[in-house]
Amino acid sequence: MKKRKGLPMIKLNHVFRYYTNKFVKTYVLQDISLEVEEGEFLTVMGPSGAGKSTLLYILGMLDEANSGEYFFRNASVHDLSEKERTHLHKHEIGFVFQNYHLIDELTVYENIEAPLLYQKIKSSERKGKVAEALDRFNVVAKK
């Protein structure tokens, strides 16, 4: 994993994403460059088909750009091994899909707790993290 100093948490340099068929190259993202500092909130807005979901999938490492550079926590995402990407998915990146799927048989508490179980977080720490999430989003009553 190549590390670079002085970069923000997320940095994109001249990212392009396109799809091709035999005759046409359709650009979804063209020359996107951005920097996001740790703790900063970012809103991605635009009309349907503007590439918002594609950008988020690239940032979440669920898709790859055709060209350009992506750095996450000073590491070039393009140089990461599958194992390193998996580690980031497990410990650094949270992703809520547009069409999210909660497990109907579980309570809100249990749905929030589920990913923490996969990370093998101790029970007391899990309880604290779930309580914090419920409180943060003001849904304690729906626990």
N, C-alpha and C positions, 0 to 999 in steps of 0.2 A: 504494500500500500504506500504510494508516494504521498508524502505530506509536504505542505507548503505553509510557510508562516505568513501572518498578516492578512489572511483572507477571512471574509465573513463566514457564518455557519453554512449558508447556501450561496453558491455563485454559479451563474450560467453565463457563458461567453459565446455569443453568435450561434445559438442553437436553432437548428432547422429540423422539422419533422414533416415528412411527406409520404404519400402512398402513390404507387405507380400501377398502371396497367400497361398493356402493350403500347398504347399511343399517348397517354397523358400522365403527367406528374402533377398530383394535386397537393399543394402545400397546406398544411394545417397550422404549422408554426414557421414563421420566417424571421430569422435573425433576431432571436430573443436573447437579450442580455439583462441580467438583474442580479442584485445582491440583497440578501436578507440576513440581518444581524440576529444573533441569539436573543430571544425574548421579544423580538419585533413581530407585530401582527401585520399580515398582508391580506388584502382582499383582491380576488381575481374576478373581474366583472367583464361582461360582454354579451353580445347576442348569441343565440343558439348557433352552433357551428363555428364559433370563433376560435376554438382550440383550448378552451379553459380546462376541460377534462383531460385532454392530451397533455397539457402542461403539468397538471397535477400528477398524472400517471408517471411522467418522466421524473418529476421531483420525488415521488414516492418509490422510484426505482422499479415500477411495475411495467414500464415501457422504456425504450431507448430512443434517443435522438438519432437522426441519420447523420448529422454532423454537428460540430460545436463541442464545447467543453462544459462539464458539470463537475463542480467540486462540492463535497459535503464534509463539513468539519475539516477543511484543509486537505482532504484526500480526493484525488481524481477518481470519480466514480467509474470511469471507463477502465481503470486499472485494477479495480477490486475483483477479487475472486468470488465465486459463488458463495463460499463459506463466509467471507467478509460481508457480502450483501445480506445474507441471511442473518448475521449477527446484528446488522443495522436495523433490519426489519423487526427483529425480536426486541431490541433494546432502545432504539433511537427514533423510529418512525411510527407514528400512529396514522391510520388511514380509515376514514369513514366513507364508505361508498355512497354514491348518489342513490342507489337502490339498496339501502342497507338491509340486512337480514338478521334480525334478532332471533334467538331460539325461543319459539312460542312457549315451550314447556318450562322455561326458566323465568324467574322473577327479574325485575330490573337489576337488583343487586347481583344476582347470579350471572346475568349477561355481562355486567361490568367486570365481575370477578374472573370470568372465564379466561381471558388472555393472560391474567396474572398467574393462574394455575399452570399454564403451559410454560411460563418462565420459572416455575418452581420457587415462587416467592413464599416465604414463611407466612403462616396463617395470620399472625398478629400484624405483620406489615401489610398483607393483603387487605385486612379489615380497615386499616388506616387509610390506605389508598382509595378503596371503594368509598369510604365515608367522605373523604376529601372530594372525590369526583361528584358524589351526590350533592354535597353542600355547594360546590363550585357552580353547578348548573341548576341549583335551587330545586332539586327534585327529591329531597330527603323523604317527603311524604309518599312518594311513589315507590319507595324502596321495595 
